[in-house]
Amino acid sequence: ISRILSARLKLLAPLAVQNNQVGFVKGRLLCENVLLASELVKDFDKPGLTRRGC
């Protein structure tokens, strides 16, 4: 039963998980989000940039 359930969930997981959520989806790498967060933090306090968002 667990193999059947696993096979079905493997097909549906990419549809249920958003593009920015990378955990447990084949072909998506966690390091991409880590690099994105690193770039955002690095550029956060640059002079001349306006703050947007919350």
CHARMM-style PDB file with segment names, atoms N, HN, CA, C and O in Angstrom:
ATOM      1  N   ILE     1       0.833  -1.195   0.000  1.00  0.00      PROA
ATOM      2  CA  ILE     1       0.000   0.000   0.000  1.00  0.00      PROA
ATOM      3  C   ILE     1       0.873   1.253   0.000  1.00  0.00      PROA
ATOM      4  O   ILE     1       0.566   2.219  -0.697  1.00  0.00      PROA
ATOM      5  N   SER     2       1.947   1.244   0.768  1.00  0.00      PROA
ATOM      6  HN  SER     2       2.196   0.459   1.334  1.00  0.00      PROA
ATOM      7  CA  SER     2       2.786   2.447   0.853  1.00  0.00      PROA
ATOM      8  C   SER     2       3.463   2.765  -0.475  1.00  0.00      PROA
ATOM      9  O   SER     2       3.660   3.936  -0.799  1.00  0.00      PROA
ATOM     10  N   ARG     3       3.820   1.746  -1.244  1.00  0.00      PROA
ATOM     11  HN  ARG     3       3.660   0.794  -0.981  1.00  0.00      PROA
ATOM     12  CA  ARG     3       4.445   1.992  -2.553  1.00  0.00      PROA
ATOM     13  C   ARG     3       3.464   2.633  -3.523  1.00  0.00      PROA
ATOM     14  O   ARG     3       3.832   3.529  -4.282  1.00  0.00      PROA
ATOM     15  N   ILE     4       2.241   2.184  -3.500  1.00  0.00      PROA
ATOM     16  HN  ILE     4       1.943   1.456  -2.883  1.00  0.00      PROA
ATOM     17  CA  ILE     4       1.213   2.755  -4.379  1.00  0.00      PROA
ATOM     18  C   ILE     4       0.947   4.204  -3.995  1.00  0.00      PROA
ATOM     19  O   ILE     4       0.872   5.080  -4.857  1.00  0.00      PROA
ATOM     20  N   LEU     5       0.806   4.450  -2.710  1.00  0.00      PROA
ATOM     21  HN  LEU     5       0.866   3.739  -2.009  1.00  0.00      PROA
ATOM     22  CA  LEU     5       0.568   5.808  -2.227  1.00  0.00      PROA
ATOM     23  C   LEU     5       1.741   6.721  -2.563  1.00  0.00      PROA
ATOM     24  O   LEU     5       1.547   7.866  -2.973  1.00  0.00      PROA
ATOM     25  N   SER     6       2.943   6.219  -2.390  1.00  0.00      PROA
ATOM     26  HN  SER     6       3.100   5.289  -2.057  1.00  0.00      PROA
ATOM     27  CA  SER     6       4.143   6.998  -2.696  1.00  0.00      PROA
ATOM     28  C   SER     6       4.211   7.345  -4.180  1.00  0.00      PROA
ATOM     29  O   SER     6       4.549   8.473  -4.537  1.00  0.00      PROA
ATOM     30  N   ALA     7       3.896   6.397  -5.034  1.00  0.00      PROA
ATOM     31  HN  ALA     7       3.621   5.481  -4.743  1.00  0.00      PROA
ATOM     32  CA  ALA     7       3.926   6.636  -6.478  1.00  0.00      PROA
ATOM     33  C   ALA     7       2.899   7.684  -6.887  1.00  0.00      PROA
ATOM     34  O   ALA     7       3.180   8.526  -7.740  1.00  0.00      PROA
ATOM     35  N   ARG     8       1.731   7.642  -6.298  1.00  0.00      PROA
ATOM     36  HN  ARG     8       1.503   6.957  -5.605  1.00  0.00      PROA
ATOM     37  CA  ARG     8       0.692   8.620  -6.633  1.00  0.00      PROA
ATOM     38  C   ARG     8       1.038  10.014  -6.118  1.00  0.00      PROA
ATOM     39  O   ARG     8       0.819  11.010  -6.807  1.00  0.00      PROA
ATOM     40  N   LEU     9       1.578  10.077  -4.910  1.00  0.00      PROA
ATOM     41  HN  LEU     9       1.756   9.268  -4.351  1.00  0.00      PROA
ATOM     42  CA  LEU     9       1.965  11.378  -4.357  1.00  0.00      PROA
ATOM     43  C   LEU     9       3.125  11.990  -5.132  1.00  0.00      PROA
ATOM     44  O   LEU     9       3.215  13.212  -5.255  1.00  0.00      PROA
ATOM     45  N   LYS    10       4.005  11.155  -5.651  1.00  0.00      PROA
ATOM     46  HN  LYS    10       3.932  10.163  -5.551  1.00  0.00      PROA
ATOM     47  CA  LYS    10       5.141  11.644  -6.426  1.00  0.00      PROA
ATOM     48  C   LYS    10       4.659  12.381  -7.678  1.00  0.00      PROA
ATOM     49  O   LYS    10       5.282  13.352  -8.109  1.00  0.00      PROA
ATOM     50  N   LEU    11       3.565  11.922  -8.253  1.00  0.00      PROA
ATOM     51  HN  LEU    11       3.059  11.134  -7.903  1.00  0.00      PROA
ATOM     52  CA  LEU    11       3.013  12.568  -9.443  1.00  0.00      PROA
ATOM     53  C   LEU    11       2.284  13.866  -9.101  1.00  0.00      PROA
ATOM     54  O   LEU    11       2.294  14.810  -9.892  1.00  0.00      PROA
ATOM     55  N   LEU    12       1.655  13.918  -7.938  1.00  0.00      PROA
ATOM     56  HN  LEU    12       1.647  13.151  -7.296  1.00  0.00      PROA
ATOM     57  CA  LEU    12       0.844  15.070  -7.567  1.00  0.00      PROA
ATOM     58  C   LEU    12       1.616  16.160  -6.832  1.00  0.00      PROA
ATOM     59  O   LEU    12       1.182  17.312  -6.820  1.00  0.00      PROA
ATOM     60  N   ALA    13       2.730  15.829  -6.229  1.00  0.00      PROA
ATOM     61  HN  ALA    13       3.083  14.893  -6.239  1.00  0.00      PROA
ATOM     62  CA  ALA    13       3.479  16.797  -5.424  1.00  0.00      PROA
ATOM     63  C   ALA    13       3.865  18.055  -6.202  1.00  0.00      PROA
ATOM     64  O   ALA    13       3.679  19.152  -5.676  1.00  0.00      PROA
ATOM     65  N   PRO    14       4.391  17.958  -7.423  1.00  0.00      PROA
ATOM     66  CA  PRO    14       4.738  19.192  -8.143  1.00  0.00      PROA
ATOM     67  C   PRO    14       3.533  20.091  -8.434  1.00  0.00      PROA
ATOM     68  O   PRO    14       3.692  21.301  -8.592  1.00  0.00      PROA
ATOM     69  N   LEU    15       2.356  19.525  -8.504  1.00  0.00      PROA
ATOM     70  HN  LEU    15       2.226  18.542  -8.375  1.00  0.00      PROA
ATOM     71  CA  LEU    15       1.158  20.326  -8.755  1.00  0.00      PROA
ATOM     72  C   LEU    15       0.674  21.028  -7.492  1.00  0.00      PROA
ATOM     73  O   LEU    15       0.122  22.126  -7.564  1.00  0.00      PROA
ATOM     74  N   ALA    16       0.875  20.407  -6.348  1.00  0.00      PROA
ATOM     75  HN  ALA    16       1.323  19.515  -6.289  1.00  0.00      PROA
ATOM     76  CA  ALA    16       0.381  20.946  -5.087  1.00  0.00      PROA
ATOM     77  C   ALA    16       1.360  21.896  -4.415  1.00  0.00      PROA
ATOM     78  O   ALA    16       0.965  22.688  -3.560  1.00  0.00      PROA
ATOM     79  N   VAL    17       2.621  21.827  -4.788  1.00  0.00      PROA
ATOM     80  HN  VAL    17       2.942  21.184  -5.483  1.00  0.00      PROA
ATOM     81  CA  VAL    17       3.660  22.629  -4.151  1.00  0.00      PROA
ATOM     82  C   VAL    17       3.976  23.825  -5.044  1.00  0.00      PROA
ATOM     83  O   VAL    17       4.161  23.670  -6.251  1.00  0.00      PROA
ATOM     84  N   GLN    18       4.036  25.009  -4.456  1.00  0.00      PROA
ATOM     85  HN  GLN    18       3.886  25.134  -3.475  1.00  0.00      PROA
ATOM     86  CA  GLN    18       4.337  26.223  -5.207  1.00  0.00      PROA
ATOM     87  C   GLN    18       5.769  26.185  -5.741  1.00  0.00      PROA
ATOM     88  O   GLN    18       6.597  25.419  -5.248  1.00  0.00      PROA
ATOM     89  N   ASN    19       6.061  27.012  -6.749  1.00  0.00      PROA
ATOM     90  HN  ASN    19       5.389  27.635  -7.150  1.00  0.00      PROA
ATOM     91  CA  ASN    19       7.383  27.026  -7.371  1.00  0.00      PROA
ATOM     92  C   ASN    19       8.491  27.415  -6.407  1.00  0.00      PROA
ATOM     93  O   ASN    19       9.619  26.941  -6.543  1.00  0.00      PROA
ATOM     94  N   ASN    20       8.194  28.265  -5.439  1.00  0.00      PROA
ATOM     95  HN  ASN    20       7.278  28.650  -5.328  1.00  0.00      PROA
ATOM     96  CA  ASN    20       9.237  28.699  -4.513  1.00  0.00      PROA
ATOM     97  C   ASN    20       9.445  27.717  -3.362  1.00  0.00      PROA
ATOM     98  O   ASN    20      10.355  27.905  -2.554  1.00  0.00      PROA
ATOM     99  N   GLN    21       8.629  26.686  -3.274  1.00  0.00      PROA
ATOM    100  HN  GLN    21       7.890  26.534  -3.931  1.00  0.00      PROA
ATOM    101  CA  GLN    21       8.795  25.660  -2.252  1.00  0.00      PROA
ATOM    102  C   GLN    21       9.541  24.488  -2.879  1.00  0.00      PROA
ATOM    103  O   GLN    21       9.059  23.866  -3.826  1.00  0.00      PROA
ATOM    104  N   VAL    22      10.717  24.196  -2.341  1.00  0.00      PROA
ATOM    105  HN  VAL    22      11.108  24.701  -1.571  1.00  0.00      PROA
ATOM    106  CA  VAL    22      11.572  23.237  -3.013  1.00  0.00      PROA
ATOM    107  C   VAL    22      11.714  21.901  -2.292  1.00  0.00      PROA
ATOM    108  O   VAL    22      12.180  20.931  -2.890  1.00  0.00      PROA
ATOM    109  N   GLY    23      11.331  21.830  -1.051  1.00  0.00      PROA
ATOM    110  HN  GLY    23      10.953  22.617  -0.565  1.00  0.00      PROA
ATOM    111  CA  GLY    23      11.546  20.605  -0.286  1.00  0.00      PROA
ATOM    112  C   GLY    23      10.729  19.436  -0.802  1.00  0.00      PROA
ATOM    113  O   GLY    23       9.538  19.575  -1.078  1.00  0.00      PROA
ATOM    114  N   PHE    24      11.359  18.303  -0.931  1.00  0.00      PROA
ATOM    115  HN  PHE    24      12.327  18.189  -0.707  1.00  0.00      PROA
ATOM    116  CA  PHE    24      10.722  17.034  -1.259  1.00  0.00      PROA
ATOM    117  C   PHE    24      10.139  16.963  -2.664  1.00  0.00      PROA
ATOM    118  O   PHE    24       9.272  16.127  -2.920  1.00  0.00      PROA
ATOM    119  N   VAL    25      10.592  17.818  -3.582  1.00  0.00      PROA
ATOM    120  HN  VAL    25      11.296  18.497  -3.374  1.00  0.00      PROA
ATOM    121  CA  VAL    25      10.145  17.744  -4.965  1.00  0.00      PROA
ATOM    122  C   VAL    25      11.363  17.481  -5.834  1.00  0.00      PROA
ATOM    123  O   VAL    25      12.328  18.244  -5.806  1.00  0.00      PROA
ATOM    124  N   LYS    26      11.320  16.417  -6.594  1.00  0.00      PROA
ATOM    125  HN  LYS    26      10.535  15.797  -6.617  1.00  0.00      PROA
ATOM    126  CA  LYS    26      12.448  16.033  -7.437  1.00  0.00      PROA
ATOM    127  C   LYS    26      12.712  17.117  -8.480  1.00  0.00      PROA
ATOM    128  O   LYS    26      11.787  17.626  -9.112  1.00  0.00      PROA
ATOM    129  N   GLY    27      13.972  17.458  -8.647  1.00  0.00      PROA
ATOM    130  HN  GLY    27      14.724  17.044  -8.134  1.00  0.00      PROA
ATOM    131  CA  GLY    27      14.361  18.447  -9.639  1.00  0.00      PROA
ATOM    132  C   GLY    27      14.450  19.862  -9.100  1.00  0.00      PROA
ATOM    133  O   GLY    27      14.871  20.766  -9.822  1.00  0.00      PROA
ATOM    134  N   ARG    28      14.068  20.075  -7.865  1.00  0.00      PROA
ATOM    135  HN  ARG    28      13.726  19.341  -7.279  1.00  0.00      PROA
ATOM    136  CA  ARG    28      14.174  21.398  -7.253  1.00  0.00      PROA
ATOM    137  C   ARG    28      15.256  21.367  -6.183  1.00  0.00      PROA
ATOM    138  O   ARG    28      15.359  20.406  -5.420  1.00  0.00      PROA
ATOM    139  N   LEU    29      16.053  22.410  -6.132  1.00  0.00      PROA
ATOM    140  HN  LEU    29      15.970  23.191  -6.752  1.00  0.00      PROA
ATOM    141  CA  LEU    29      17.189  22.438  -5.222  1.00  0.00      PROA
ATOM    142  C   LEU    29      16.980  23.471  -4.124  1.00  0.00      PROA
ATOM    143  O   LEU    29      16.600  24.610  -4.396  1.00  0.00      PROA
ATOM    144  N   LEU    30      17.228  23.071  -2.893  1.00  0.00      PROA
ATOM    145  HN  LEU    30      17.537  22.146  -2.672  1.00  0.00      PROA
ATOM    146  CA  LEU    30      17.116  23.962  -1.748  1.00  0.00      PROA
ATOM    147  C   LEU    30      18.114  25.108  -1.844  1.00  0.00      PROA
ATOM    148  O   LEU    30      17.831  26.222  -1.403  1.00  0.00      PROA
ATOM    149  N   CYS    31      19.278  24.837  -2.419  1.00  0.00      PROA
ATOM    150  HN  CYS    31      19.508  23.932  -2.778  1.00  0.00      PROA
ATOM    151  CA  CYS    31      20.323  25.865  -2.480  1.00  0.00      PROA
ATOM    152  C   CYS    31      19.898  27.069  -3.319  1.00  0.00      PROA
ATOM    153  O   CYS    31      20.429  28.161  -3.117  1.00  0.00      PROA
ATOM    154  N   GLU    32      18.962  26.908  -4.252  1.00  0.00      PROA
ATOM    155  HN  GLU    32      18.531  26.021  -4.416  1.00  0.00      PROA
ATOM    156  CA  GLU    32      18.484  28.045  -5.041  1.00  0.00      PROA
ATOM    157  C   GLU    32      17.800  29.073  -4.145  1.00  0.00      PROA
ATOM    158  O   GLU    32      18.025  30.273  -4.300  1.00  0.00      PROA
ATOM    159  N   ASN    33      16.973  28.621  -3.216  1.00  0.00      PROA
ATOM    160  HN  ASN    33      16.789  27.646  -3.089  1.00  0.00      PROA
ATOM    161  CA  ASN    33      16.305  29.550  -2.304  1.00  0.00      PROA
ATOM    162  C   ASN    33      17.280  30.151  -1.309  1.00  0.00      PROA
ATOM    163  O   ASN    33      17.123  31.304  -0.909  1.00  0.00      PROA
ATOM    164  N   VAL    34      18.284  29.386  -0.905  1.00  0.00      PROA
ATOM    165  HN  VAL    34      18.412  28.449  -1.230  1.00  0.00      PROA
ATOM    166  CA  VAL    34      19.300  29.910   0.005  1.00  0.00      PROA
ATOM    167  C   VAL    34      20.079  31.024  -0.684  1.00  0.00      PROA
ATOM    168  O   VAL    34      20.347  32.059  -0.073  1.00  0.00      PROA
ATOM    169  N   LEU    35      20.442  30.827  -1.940  1.00  0.00      PROA
ATOM    170  HN  LEU    35      20.225  29.986  -2.436  1.00  0.00      PROA
ATOM    171  CA  LEU    35      21.160  31.861  -2.688  1.00  0.00      PROA
ATOM    172  C   LEU    35      20.298  33.106  -2.889  1.00  0.00      PROA
ATOM    173  O   LEU    35      20.797  34.227  -2.784  1.00  0.00      PROA
ATOM    174  N   LEU    36      19.024  32.923  -3.174  1.00  0.00      PROA
ATOM    175  HN  LEU    36      18.619  32.013  -3.259  1.00  0.00      PROA
ATOM    176  CA  LEU    36      18.115  34.057  -3.339  1.00  0.00      PROA
ATOM    177  C   LEU    36      18.006  34.852  -2.046  1.00  0.00      PROA
ATOM    178  O   LEU    36      18.078  36.080  -2.065  1.00  0.00      PROA
ATOM    179  N   ALA    37      17.834  34.169  -0.935  1.00  0.00      PROA
ATOM    180  HN  ALA    37      17.775  33.171  -0.919  1.00  0.00      PROA
ATOM    181  CA  ALA    37      17.742  34.852   0.359  1.00  0.00      PROA
ATOM    182  C   ALA    37      19.036  35.585   0.678  1.00  0.00      PROA
ATOM    183  O   ALA    37      19.009  36.693   1.214  1.00  0.00      PROA
ATOM    184  N   SER    38      20.157  34.979   0.355  1.00  0.00      PROA
ATOM    185  HN  SER    38      20.179  34.079  -0.080  1.00  0.00      PROA
ATOM    186  CA  SER    38      21.457  35.601   0.595  1.00  0.00      PROA
ATOM    187  C   SER    38      21.596  36.895  -0.203  1.00  0.00      PROA
ATOM    188  O   SER    38      22.071  37.900   0.326  1.00  0.00      PROA
ATOM    189  N   GLU    39      21.189  36.877  -1.454  1.00  0.00      PROA
ATOM    190  HN  GLU    39      20.803  36.061  -1.883  1.00  0.00      PROA
ATOM    191  CA  GLU    39      21.255  38.077  -2.295  1.00  0.00      PROA
ATOM    192  C   GLU    39      20.330  39.176  -1.767  1.00  0.00      PROA
ATOM    193  O   GLU    39      20.699  40.350  -1.776  1.00  0.00      PROA
ATOM    194  N   LEU    40      19.153  38.809  -1.315  1.00  0.00      PROA
ATOM    195  HN  LEU    40      18.853  37.855  -1.307  1.00  0.00      PROA
ATOM    196  CA  LEU    40      18.214  39.799  -0.786  1.00  0.00      PROA
ATOM    197  C   LEU    40      18.758  40.461   0.473  1.00  0.00      PROA
ATOM    198  O   LEU    40      18.655  41.677   0.634  1.00  0.00      PROA
ATOM    199  N   VAL    41      19.334  39.667   1.357  1.00  0.00      PROA
ATOM    200  HN  VAL    41      19.418  38.679   1.226  1.00  0.00      PROA
ATOM    201  CA  VAL    41      19.886  40.210   2.600  1.00  0.00      PROA
ATOM    202  C   VAL    41      21.093  41.088   2.306  1.00  0.00      PROA
ATOM    203  O   VAL    41      21.262  42.137   2.926  1.00  0.00      PROA
ATOM    204  N   LYS    42      21.923  40.674   1.376  1.00  0.00      PROA
ATOM    205  HN  LYS    42      21.786  39.821   0.872  1.00  0.00      PROA
ATOM    206  CA  LYS    42      23.125  41.425   1.031  1.00  0.00      PROA
ATOM    207  C   LYS    42      22.764  42.812   0.486  1.00  0.00      PROA
ATOM    208  O   LYS    42      23.426  43.797   0.813  1.00  0.00      PROA
ATOM    209  N   ASP    43      21.734  42.891  -0.327  1.00  0.00      PROA
ATOM    210  HN  ASP    43      21.196  42.091  -0.592  1.00  0.00      PROA
ATOM    211  CA  ASP    43      21.347  44.150  -0.965  1.00  0.00      PROA
ATOM    212  C   ASP    43      20.388  44.986  -0.124  1.00  0.00      PROA
ATOM    213  O   ASP    43      20.006  46.078  -0.545  1.00  0.00      PROA
ATOM    214  N   PHE    44      19.994  44.510   1.037  1.00  0.00      PROA
ATOM    215  HN  PHE    44      20.304  43.622   1.378  1.00  0.00      PROA
ATOM    216  CA  PHE    44      18.964  45.179   1.829  1.00  0.00      PROA
ATOM    217  C   PHE    44      19.382  46.565   2.298  1.00  0.00      PROA
ATOM    218  O   PHE    44      18.570  47.490   2.270  1.00  0.00      PROA
ATOM    219  N   ASP    45      20.600  46.728   2.719  1.00  0.00      PROA
ATOM    220  HN  ASP    45      21.260  45.976   2.741  1.00  0.00      PROA
ATOM    221  CA  ASP    45      21.032  48.005   3.283  1.00  0.00      PROA
ATOM    222  C   ASP    45      21.864  48.854   2.329  1.00  0.00      PROA
ATOM    223  O   ASP    45      22.585  49.743   2.783  1.00  0.00      PROA
ATOM    224  N   LYS    46      21.788  48.612   1.033  1.00  0.00      PROA
ATOM    225  HN  LYS    46      21.202  47.890   0.665  1.00  0.00      PROA
ATOM    226  CA  LYS    46      22.539  49.435   0.088  1.00  0.00      PROA
ATOM    227  C   LYS    46      21.937  50.832   0.041  1.00  0.00      PROA
ATOM    228  O   LYS    46      20.715  50.985   0.019  1.00  0.00      PROA
ATOM    229  N   PRO    47      22.790  51.853   0.027  1.00  0.00      PROA
ATOM    230  CA  PRO    47      22.270  53.220  -0.044  1.00  0.00      PROA
ATOM    231  C   PRO    47      21.619  53.489  -1.405  1.00  0.00      PROA
ATOM    232  O   PRO    47      22.041  52.958  -2.432  1.00  0.00      PROA
ATOM    233  N   GLY    48      20.604  54.311  -1.380  1.00  0.00      PROA
ATOM    234  HN  GLY    48      20.261  54.742  -0.545  1.00  0.00      PROA
ATOM    235  CA  GLY    48      19.933  54.693  -2.617  1.00  0.00      PROA
ATOM    236  C   GLY    48      18.776  53.795  -3.005  1.00  0.00      PROA
ATOM    237  O   GLY    48      18.055  54.100  -3.955  1.00  0.00      PROA
ATOM    238  N   LEU    49      18.583  52.705  -2.299  1.00  0.00      PROA
ATOM    239  HN  LEU    49      19.169  52.457  -1.528  1.00  0.00      PROA
ATOM    240  CA  LEU    49      17.466  51.820  -2.604  1.00  0.00      PROA
ATOM    241  C   LEU    49      16.292  52.158  -1.696  1.00  0.00      PROA
ATOM    242  O   LEU    49      16.467  52.379  -0.498  1.00  0.00      PROA
ATOM    243  N   THR    50      15.109  52.196  -2.269  1.00  0.00      PROA
ATOM    244  HN  THR    50      14.967  52.017  -3.242  1.00  0.00      PROA
ATOM    245  CA  THR    50      13.918  52.447  -1.460  1.00  0.00      PROA
ATOM    246  C   THR    50      13.405  51.119  -0.922  1.00  0.00      PROA
ATOM    247  O   THR    50      13.508  50.086  -1.585  1.00  0.00      PROA
ATOM    248  N   ARG    51      12.861  51.156   0.266  1.00  0.00      PROA
ATOM    249  HN  ARG    51      12.778  51.995   0.805  1.00  0.00      PROA
ATOM    250  CA  ARG    51      12.313  49.938   0.869  1.00  0.00      PROA
ATOM    251  C   ARG    51      10.877  49.757   0.414  1.00  0.00      PROA
ATOM    252  O   ARG    51      10.078  50.693   0.430  1.00  0.00      PROA
ATOM    253  N   ARG    52      10.574  48.563   0.017  1.00  0.00      PROA
ATOM    254  HN  ARG    52      11.223  47.803   0.004  1.00  0.00      PROA
ATOM    255  CA  ARG    52       9.216  48.233  -0.412  1.00  0.00      PROA
ATOM    256  C   ARG    52       8.765  47.000   0.342  1.00  0.00      PROA
ATOM    257  O   ARG    52       9.584  46.196   0.787  1.00  0.00      PROA
ATOM    258  N   GLY    53       7.485  46.860   0.480  1.00  0.00      PROA
ATOM    259  HN  GLY    53       6.820  47.513   0.119  1.00  0.00      PROA
ATOM    260  CA  GLY    53       6.957  45.681   1.158  1.00  0.00      PROA
ATOM    261  C   GLY    53       6.481  46.019   2.555  1.00  0.00      PROA
ATOM    262  O   GLY    53       6.135  47.163   2.847  1.00  0.00      PROA
ATOM    263  N   CYS    54       6.466  45.034   3.398  1.00  0.00      PROA
ATOM    264  HN  CYS    54       6.747  44.104   3.161  1.00  0.00      PROA
ATOM    265  CA  CYS    54       5.951  45.197   4.764  1.00  0.00      PROA
ATOM    266  C   CYS    54       6.888  45.993   5.629  1.00  0.00      PROA
ATOM    267  OT1 CYS    54       6.601  46.219   6.805  1.00  0.00      PROA
TER     268      CYS     54
END
